[in-house]
Amino acid sequence: DYNLALDLYDRWILATEYPPAPGANHRRTGDRFNDALRVVREVLAMPHSRIFVHRIGAGKDRRDPNARTDQARLFEVAELCCRYLVSFFDNRDTGLPLARRSLRFLLGGAASGATFLNLFGGTGTATVAVLVNNGFATTTVDPSAALLQRARANFALNGFGGPQHGTIQEDCLRWLAQCRSTYSLILLNHPASGGGPRAGTSPRPRLDQEELLRLAMQRLTREGLLLFAADAVSYTHLRA
């Protein structure tokens, strides 16, 4: 009955408390959560200042009332040879989804010499994995200007930038319909499939997925590889 998830980001911990079961004793649930945080601090020798708390309930996320209010602050974390900027103040997304870690590793293994297209690329974490592993050129497309700004910051943090590694703010379906370039490695991470909410996306996720896949496959080179992120933790391989 401890409705708690712990994510470790380098030297920081993100603790997420989920709603209790209907009819549960809310006071007892709160005591359990506080006890869990106390044990986490003791076992990991983690000071309170390095633990961030998100409480999710009643359809509305809320931060720990004692949390710091500098929402613009980003924290630098490492994942193998990659470095990323994450936010612990955004209740929806830190900008580095840990559930996609194996996917980033897979992309890194296929990256050498690749021309990479990252659709719904968000903060560019998958693109960074390709760049650090000797990707030749990358294109990251997302409808959110704020996410792409973080993506460019992630590129710069790892020593990359310039026109060879472009970011495009556009509706991915519309952009694909007009694109004429080809890529040897493509990641399609549709928001309706676990990538999180994105401004400017269509309300027809199933139809969009079919059309996105069809158009993305047309942009794949003859021996290319397309990865479709089917949900938060799984993905599908498609070859040209």
Summary of the structure (lengths in Angstrom):
residues: 240
radius of gyration: 19.4
end to end distance: 47.3
largest distance: 60.0
contacts: 730
relative contact order: 0.11
helix: 32%
strand: 29%
